[in-house]
């Protein structure tokens, strides 16, 4: 029986002999690699913290103490060792365990975390609640994968240093902030690991001192070492009120245990800095941590993904912006630590001076873009829909209020699949629709995405283009000249007098499928592709009533505040009978995109059923 097979709860780790913990780490890494090769997931980050996870559960009381993972995709080993080992093969599958910490899933998940930079604020909240309730437990925040570059992390640091509460922050520095090191802090943490600049100064002084016979070399060496301590970059955290420890090897379990035992009873906030390797223990993840940050099913022996790769909306955007930027040197591109995920890697290579990765700072990205626009540039900000929620204030005050021509590309809009409720882009249409000056577009296919980007770059006001994860329905040509769309004008895709399907975005294909199947049954329906949520083509919607009062609205977004509500508002007071399909007023669980869409009623069969009921 393997060591891992004997562990049914985190308490079991404490009775494993220390010399066997390294073997346990190997078994856990093997389980993670084998499982994620089938389910897909965030493998590289979790492989990097296996040793730390073992050490934490060895030193702390998991049933009592609070572990807060930031971001949560580091927590696979933690899930395995906290009672979810036997269910780990259901990772990210519908009704299976989540790919992130989830309070409703386990007593050991103290705080959910699908987005970055939240753990220090959360840890401080727990610390204050603990002290007010006169309770006694430890609080450990594990922050990594670039989460420390986020502004929220520093808000938490400064408040924690001020309140001086007992809490431990572990900075997991894997030198890979999802895609690459970003910003001044990234370089600062790298210096923390090797202190090359300090070492050069130290070597030079000692070399000079050794040649000056009248100086006491031993005394000079002591003085230099004291100055080295003073110069050591960890003082930044000390100045913020934290006791700083590190950096230490994050893959030496025994050393981690020794350090954790020493620091866990230090009063006040403590920051422990550990150095890890993203993808540790699986050669392909170590060699390409960006690819294995988040990956679909893959062949363990080769590291190659198994799915047949179709051209995605992201790749179409990637090629389209490069093509447009070749003709217009005013176009600049901005992302928040996701150049690969948003498709801007190619742009960054072609136009390095016009590409900006700001780190995990979505709000800054938007305000930065606003000023670029005010300065005469044409900024394109590419951020996942779920992450753009963090920049709502910046969109309103810095972009829309000043009516600046910033183009915001919202990738992964709608249902994203296995990453679940923290990542579904369900709310963008609803929270953006109420903001003045915005033009909001949703392409039905890849060709429309090209044309919408081309159109957006000609506008004098801000615009948003939201598009889904994955491939579309039409192969986009890059040989043609991109068109300029008539802003706010819908497109009638099918004509029929018995009913009308009004849709927005990538759901057009299922609407056309429903129309074709209904026609076979003798029911002729029209399909109106709105294309724009703002400005909204009220004229085309009102025209529906000239031939039918039976209307079905379809969108892959929240029904509250979405396109369907806009249609109902336009036709208010008429005899229109309207049924709306979309995402209900609830958080949608994780599972395959196709399954989740089916559960939300986003299928041709459901549209047919509703129209037949009419």
C-alpha positions in Angstrom: 0.0 0.0 0.0 1.3 3.4 -0.9 1.7 6.2 1.6 -1.0 8.2 0.0 -3.5 5.3 0.2 -3.1 5.4 4.0 -4.1 9.0 4.3 -7.8 9.6 4.7 -7.7 12.9 6.6 -5.0 15.6 7.1 -4.4 14.3 10.6 -2.9 11.1 9.1 0.0 13.2 7.6 1.3 14.0 11.1 2.1 10.3 11.8 4.0 9.8 8.5 7.8 9.6 9.2 9.6 12.7 8.0 11.9 10.7 5.8 8.8 9.4 3.9 7.3 12.8 3.2 9.3 13.3 0.0 7.9 10.0 -1.3 4.4 11.1 -0.4 5.0 14.3 -2.5 6.0 12.2 -5.5 2.8 10.1 -5.1 0.6 13.2 -4.9 2.3 14.7 -8.0 1.7 11.5 -9.9 -2.0 11.5 -8.9 -2.4 15.2 -10.0 -0.7 14.5 -13.3 -2.7 11.4 -14.0 -6.0 13.0 -13.1 -5.5 16.3 -14.9 -4.4 14.5 -18.0 -8.0 13.2 -18.2 -10.0 16.1 -16.8 -7.8 19.1 -17.8 -7.1 21.8 -15.2 -4.5 24.0 -13.6 -1.7 21.6 -13.2 1.6 23.5 -13.1 0.7 25.7 -10.1 -0.5 22.8 -8.0 2.5 20.7 -8.7 4.7 23.6 -7.5 3.1 23.7 -4.0 2.9 19.9 -3.2 5.8 20.1 -0.7 4.5 23.2 0.9 1.0 21.7 1.3 2.4 18.6 3.1 4.5 20.8 5.4 1.5 23.0 6.2 -0.7 20.1 7.1 2.1 18.5 9.1 2.6 21.7 11.2 -0.9 23.1 11.6 -4.3 21.7 12.7 -6.4 21.5 9.5 -9.7 21.0 11.4 -9.1 24.2 13.4 -6.8 26.5 11.5 -7.7 28.4 8.3 -5.9 27.9 5.0 -6.6 30.5 2.3 -5.3 29.7 -1.2 -4.7 32.5 -3.6 -5.4 31.9 -6.3 -7.3 28.7 -5.7 -5.9 26.7 -8.6 -2.9 26.0 -6.4 -5.0 23.8 -4.1 -5.2 20.4 -5.8 -2.7 18.8 -3.4 -4.6 20.4 -0.6 -7.9 18.8 -1.8 -6.2 15.4 -2.1 -5.0 15.5 1.5 -8.2 16.9 3.0 -10.6 14.1 2.4 -11.2 14.4 -1.3 -8.6 11.9 -2.5 -11.2 9.4 -3.6 -13.2 12.0 -5.5 -10.3 13.7 -7.1 -11.0 12.0 -10.4 -14.2 14.0 -10.6 -12.2 17.3 -10.6 -14.0 20.0 -12.6 -16.6 17.6 -13.8 -20.3 18.3 -13.4 -21.4 17.4 -9.8 -17.7 16.6 -9.1 -15.2 18.6 -7.0 -14.4 22.1 -8.0 -11.1 23.2 -9.4 -10.9 25.9 -6.7 -11.5 26.1 -3.0 -15.2 26.1 -2.3 -16.8 26.5 1.2 -19.8 24.4 0.4 -17.5 21.5 -0.8 -15.4 20.9 2.3 -15.0 22.0 5.9 -11.3 22.5 5.1 -12.0 25.2 2.5 -12.1 28.3 4.6 -12.6 30.8 1.8 -13.4 30.4 -1.9 -10.9 31.8 -4.4 -11.3 31.8 -8.2 -9.8 35.2 -8.8 -6.5 36.5 -7.6 -5.1 38.7 -4.8 -7.9 38.2 -2.3 -6.2 36.0 0.3 -4.5 38.6 2.5 -7.7 40.7 2.9 -9.6 37.5 3.7 -6.9 36.3 6.2 -7.1 39.6 8.0 -10.9 39.4 8.1 -10.6 36.0 9.8 -8.0 37.3 12.2 -10.3 40.2 13.3 -13.3 37.8 13.6 -11.2 35.3 15.6 -10.0 38.0 18.1 -13.5 39.6 18.5 -14.9 36.1 19.2 -12.1 35.3 21.6 -11.2 32.2 19.6 -7.9 30.6 19.1 -6.7 29.4 15.7 -4.0 30.1 13.1 -4.6 31.8 9.8 -2.4 31.0 6.8 -2.7 32.8 3.5 -0.8 31.2 0.6 -0.4 33.7 -2.2 1.3 33.0 -5.5 1.2 32.9 -9.3 1.4 36.6 -9.5 -1.4 37.3 -7.1 1.0 39.6 -5.2 1.1 41.9 -8.2 -2.6 42.8 -7.7 -3.5 46.0 -6.0 -5.9 44.3 -3.6 -3.0 42.3 -2.2 -1.2 45.5 -1.2 -4.4 46.9 0.3 -4.6 43.8 2.5 -0.9 44.1 3.4 -1.0 47.7 4.5 -4.2 47.1 6.6 -2.8 43.9 8.1 0.4 45.7 9.1 -1.6 48.5 10.7 -3.9 46.2 12.7 -1.0 44.0 13.8 -3.0 40.8 13.9 -1.5 37.3 14.2 -1.5 35.8 10.7 0.9 34.1 8.4 1.2 35.1 4.7 3.2 32.7 2.6 4.5 34.2 -0.6 4.9 31.3 -3.1 7.3 32.8 -5.5 7.4 30.5 -8.6 8.8 33.3 -10.8 6.0 32.7 -13.2 3.1 35.1 -12.8 0.8 32.9 -14.9 2.5 33.7 -18.2 5.7 35.5 -17.2 7.2 37.9 -14.7 5.3 41.2 -14.9 6.2 44.6 -13.5 8.6 46.0 -11.0 7.4 43.7 -8.2 8.3 40.6 -10.2 11.8 41.8 -10.7 11.9 42.8 -7.0 11.0 39.2 -5.9 13.6 37.8 -8.3 16.2 39.9 -6.6 15.0 38.5 -3.3 15.8 35.1 -4.5 19.3 35.6 -5.8 20.3 39.1 -4.5 22.8 39.3 -7.4 23.1 43.0 -7.1 23.9 42.9 -3.4 26.2 39.9 -4.0 28.2 41.8 -6.6 28.7 44.8 -4.2 29.7 42.4 -1.4 32.3 40.6 -3.5 33.8 43.9 -4.7 34.2 45.4 -1.3 35.7 42.2 0.1 38.1 41.9 -2.8 39.3 45.5 -2.2 39.5 44.8 1.6 41.6 41.7 1.0 44.2 43.7 -0.9 44.5 46.4 1.8 46.7 44.9 4.4 46.2 47.6 7.0 42.5 46.7 7.2 41.1 43.9 9.4 39.5 41.7 6.8 37.4 39.8 9.3 35.9 43.0 10.7 35.2 44.3 7.2 33.4 41.1 6.3 31.2 41.4 9.4 30.3 45.0 8.5 29.5 44.0 4.9 27.2 41.3 6.0 25.3 43.7 8.3 24.9 46.1 5.4 23.7 43.2 3.3 20.9 42.5 5.8 20.0 46.2 5.7 20.0 46.2 1.9 18.0 43.0 1.6 14.7 43.6 -0.2 12.6 41.8 2.4 12.7 45.1 4.3 9.8 46.3 2.1 7.5 43.9 4.0 9.2 44.8 7.3 8.3 48.4 6.6 4.7 47.4 6.0 4.6 45.9 9.5 5.3 42.3 8.7 8.0 40.1 10.2 9.8 38.9 7.1 11.3 35.4 6.8 13.0 34.0 3.7 13.5 33.3 0.9 13.7 29.6 1.5 13.5 26.5 -0.7 9.9 25.6 -1.2 10.7 22.0 -2.2 12.7 21.1 1.0 9.9 19.6 3.1 12.0 19.2 6.3 13.3 22.7 6.1 9.7 24.0 5.5 8.5 22.1 8.5 11.3 23.5 10.7 10.6 27.1 9.5 6.9 26.8 9.9 7.2 25.4 13.5 9.4 28.5 14.3 7.2 31.1 12.7 3.7 29.9 13.5 3.8 31.3 17.0 5.4 34.7 16.2 3.0 37.5 17.2 1.7 39.9 14.6 1.7 39.4 10.8 4.5 37.3 9.4 5.4 37.0 5.7 7.3 33.8 4.8 8.8 33.9 1.3 9.4 30.6 -0.4 10.9 29.8 -3.8 9.2 27.1 -5.9 9.3 25.8 -9.4 6.0 25.9 -11.3 5.3 22.4 -12.7 7.7 20.7 -10.3 7.9 17.0 -10.8 6.5 16.7 -14.4 9.1 17.6 -17.0 6.7 18.9 -19.6 5.1 21.3 -17.1 8.5 22.4 -15.8 9.6 23.1 -19.4 6.5 24.9 -20.4 4.7 26.2 -17.2 2.6 28.6 -19.3 1.0 25.9 -21.4 0.4 23.8 -18.3 -0.9 26.6 -16.2 -4.4 25.7 -17.5 -4.7 22.8 -20.0 -7.2 20.4 -21.4 -6.7 16.6 -21.4 -3.2 15.6 -22.5 -1.0 12.6 -23.2 1.2 12.1 -20.1 4.1 10.5 -22.1 4.3 13.4 -24.6 2.6 16.3 -22.8 0.6 17.0 -26.0 -3.1 17.9 -25.7 -5.5 15.3 -26.9 -8.4 17.3 -28.3 -8.6 18.1 -32.0 -7.8 21.7 -32.0 -10.2 24.0 -33.9 -9.6 27.7 -34.5 -11.0 29.6 -31.5 -12.5 33.0 -31.1 -9.4 34.0 -29.2 -7.1 32.9 -32.1 -9.3 34.9 -34.6 -9.0 38.0 -32.4 -5.2 37.4 -32.1 -4.8 37.3 -35.9 -7.2 40.1 -36.5 -5.6 42.7 -34.2 -2.2 41.9 -35.7 -3.5 42.4 -39.2 -5.1 45.7 -38.2 -2.1 46.9 -36.3 0.2 46.3 -39.3 -1.7 49.1 -41.0 -2.3 51.4 -38.0 0.6 52.2 -35.7 -1.8 53.9 -33.2 -3.2 50.5 -32.1 -1.8 49.4 -28.8 -2.8 46.2 -26.9 -3.1 45.7 -23.1 -3.8 42.7 -21.0 -3.7 41.8 -17.3 -1.2 38.9 -16.9 -2.8 36.9 -19.6 -1.0 37.4 -23.0 -1.4 33.8 -23.9 -5.0 33.3 -22.7 -6.3 36.4 -24.4 -4.4 35.7 -27.7 -2.1 38.8 -27.4 1.2 36.8 -27.5 1.5 37.2 -31.2 0.8 40.9 -31.0 3.5 41.2 -28.3 6.1 39.6 -30.6 5.1 41.7 -33.6 4.8 45.0 -31.8 6.7 44.8 -28.5 6.7 48.6 -28.1 2.9 48.7 -28.4 2.1 45.8 -26.1 1.6 46.2 -22.3 1.1 43.4 -19.8 0.2 45.2 -16.5 0.0 42.2 -14.2 -3.1 41.1 -12.3 -4.4 44.7 -12.2 -7.6 44.9 -14.3 -8.6 48.3 -13.0 -5.3 49.8 -13.8 -5.4 48.2 -17.2 -8.6 50.1 -18.0 -7.5 53.4 -16.6 -4.2 53.1 -18.3 -6.0 52.5 -21.6 -8.2 55.5 -21.0 -5.2 57.8 -20.8 -3.7 56.1 -23.8 -6.9 57.0 -25.7 -6.8 60.5 -24.4 -3.2 60.7 -25.6 -4.2 59.9 -29.2 -3.7 56.1 -29.3 -6.2 53.4 -30.1 -6.0 51.0 -27.0 -7.5 47.5 -27.1 -7.8 45.9 -23.7 -8.2 42.2 -23.8 -9.4 40.7 -20.5 -11.6 37.7 -19.6 -15.2 38.7 -18.9 -15.1 37.4 -15.4 -12.0 39.4 -14.6 -13.3 42.6 -16.2 -15.9 42.7 -13.4 -13.0 43.9 -11.2 -12.6 47.1 -13.3 -16.3 48.2 -13.4 -15.5 51.5 -11.6 -12.7 52.2 -14.0 -15.0 51.5 -17.0 -17.6 53.9 -15.7 -15.5 56.8 -14.4 -12.3 56.7 -16.5 -13.6 55.5 -19.8 -17.3 56.0 -20.3 -17.7 59.2 -18.4 -15.0 60.8 -20.4 -16.2 59.1 -23.6 -12.8 57.9 -24.5 -12.4 55.4 -27.5 -11.1 52.4 -25.6 -11.9 49.0 -27.2 -12.6 46.3 -24.5 -12.4 42.7 -25.7 -14.2 40.4 -23.3 -12.9 36.9 -23.9 -14.6 33.9 -22.2 -18.0 35.6 -22.1 -21.0 33.4 -21.2 -20.5 29.7 -20.2 -16.8 28.8 -19.8 -17.3 25.2 -18.6 -15.2 23.3 -16.1 -13.8 26.4 -14.2 -17.3 27.0 -13.0 -19.1 29.9 -11.3 -16.0 32.0 -10.5 -15.1 32.1 -14.3 -18.5 32.1 -16.1 -18.8 35.4 -17.9 -22.5 35.6 -17.1 -22.9 39.2 -16.1 -21.1 41.5 -18.6 -24.1 42.3 -20.7 -26.2 43.2 -17.6 -23.7 45.4 -15.8 -22.4 47.1 -19.0 -25.8 47.8 -20.6 -26.6 50.6 -18.1 -23.4 52.5 -18.7 -23.8 55.6 -21.0 -21.6 56.1 -24.1 -20.7 52.4 -24.5 -21.2 50.5 -27.8 -21.7 46.8 -26.9 -21.3 44.1 -29.5 -21.5 40.3 -29.5 -20.4 38.4 -32.6 -22.4 35.4 -33.8 -19.3 33.9 -35.5 -15.6 34.5 -36.2 -16.2 36.7 -39.2 -18.4 39.1 -37.2 -15.7 39.2 -34.6 -13.2 40.5 -37.2 -15.6 43.1 -38.5 -16.6 44.2 -35.0 -13.0 44.8 -34.0 -12.4 46.7 -37.2 -15.5 48.8 -36.6 -14.7 49.4 -32.9 -11.3 50.9 -33.8 -13.1 53.6 -35.9 -15.5 54.7 -33.2 -15.1 58.0 -31.2 -16.7 56.4 -28.1 -15.8 53.4 -26.0 -16.8 49.9 -27.1 -17.1 46.4 -25.8 -16.9 43.2 -27.8 -17.8 40.0 -25.8 -17.2 36.6 -27.3 -17.1 33.0 -25.9 -14.5 30.5 -25.0 -13.8 27.9 -27.7 -14.4 27.7 -31.4 -17.2 29.2 -33.4 -19.3 28.1 -36.4 -17.7 29.8 -39.3 -14.1 29.6 -40.5 -12.8 33.2 -40.6 -10.8 34.3 -43.7 -7.9 36.7 -43.2 -7.5 37.2 -46.9 -10.6 39.4 -47.1 -10.8 43.1 -46.1 -12.6 43.4 -42.8 -16.0 45.2 -43.1 -17.3 48.2 -41.2 -20.6 47.4 -39.7 -23.5 49.8 -39.3 -23.5 50.5 -35.6 -26.6 49.4 -33.8 -28.1 47.6 -36.8 -29.4 44.0 -36.5 -29.3 41.4 -39.2 -32.3 39.3 -40.3 -30.9 35.8 -40.8 -34.1 33.9 -41.5 -37.6 35.0 -42.6 -40.8 33.4 -41.3 -44.2 34.6 -40.2 -45.2 32.1 -37.5 -42.8 33.3 -34.8 -39.5 35.2 -34.3 -36.3 34.2 -32.5 -34.3 37.2 -31.4 -30.7 36.4 -30.4 -27.4 37.9 -29.5 -23.9 36.5 -29.9 -22.7 33.0 -30.3 -26.2 31.4 -29.8 -27.1 32.3 -33.4 -26.2 28.8 -34.6 -28.6 27.0 -32.3 -31.3 29.5 -33.3 -30.8 28.7 -37.0 -30.8 25.0 -36.2 -34.1 25.4 -34.4 -35.5 27.4 -37.3 -34.5 24.7 -39.8 -36.1 21.9 -37.8 -39.3 23.9 -37.2 -39.5 24.5 -40.9 -39.5 20.7 -41.5 -42.5 20.6 -39.2 -44.3 23.3 -41.2 -43.5 26.2 -38.7 -41.8 29.1 -40.4 -39.9 31.4 -38.0 -37.6 34.4 -38.5 -34.3 34.7 -36.8 -33.0 38.2 -35.9 -29.4 38.5 -35.0 -29.1 41.7 -32.9 -25.3 41.9 -33.0 -25.5 45.1 -30.9 -26.9 45.4 -27.4 -26.1 49.2 -27.4 -27.2 51.0 -29.4 -30.2 48.7 -29.7 -32.1 48.3 -32.9 -35.5 49.0 -31.6 -36.9 49.5 -35.2 -36.1 45.9 -36.2 -37.6 44.6 -33.0 -40.8 46.6 -33.4 -41.1 45.5 -37.0 -41.5 41.9 -35.7 -45.0 42.7 -34.7 -46.0 43.4 -38.3 -46.0 39.6 -38.9 -46.1 37.8 -35.5 -46.5 38.4 -31.8 -44.7 35.2 -30.8 -41.1 35.9 -29.8 -38.3 33.9 -28.2 -35.2 35.8 -27.0 -31.9 33.8 -26.7 -28.6 35.0 -25.1 -25.7 33.4 -23.3 -25.8 35.8 -20.4 -27.8 36.7 -17.3 -31.5 37.1 -18.0 -31.6 39.9 -15.4 -30.7 43.1 -17.3 -29.8 41.2 -20.5 -31.0 41.5 -24.1 -34.3 39.7 -23.4 -35.3 42.4 -20.9 -34.4 45.0 -23.5 -36.7 43.4 -26.0 -39.5 43.3 -23.4 -39.0 46.9 -22.7 -39.1 47.9 -26.3 -42.4 45.9 -26.8 -43.9 46.9 -23.5 -47.6 47.7 -23.9 -48.0 45.6 -27.1 -49.6 42.2 -27.6 -46.2 40.5 -27.9 -45.8 37.2 -26.2 -42.2 36.9 -25.2 -40.3 33.9 -23.7 -36.6 34.4 -22.8 -33.8 31.9 -22.7 -30.5 32.6 -20.9 -28.8 32.2 -17.6 -31.1 32.3 -14.6 -30.7 34.4 -11.5 -28.3 31.9 -9.9 -24.6 30.9 -10.0 -24.1 28.2 -12.6 -21.9 25.2 -11.5 -18.9 23.7 -13.3 -19.1 21.1 -16.1 -18.6 20.8 -19.8 -19.7 23.8 -21.8 -22.2 21.7 -23.8 -23.8 20.2 -20.7 -24.1 23.5 -18.9 -25.6 25.2 -21.9 -28.1 22.4 -22.2 -29.0 22.8 -18.5 -29.5 26.5 -19.1 -31.9 25.8 -21.9 -29.5 27.1 -24.5 -30.3 24.4 -27.1 -32.2 24.1 -30.4 -34.5 21.6 -28.8 -35.6 24.0 -26.0 -36.3 26.8 -28.5 -38.4 24.4 -30.6 -40.3 23.3 -27.5 -41.2 26.8 -26.6 -42.3 27.8 -30.1 -44.4 24.7 -30.4 -46.0 25.6 -27.1 -46.9 29.0 -28.6 
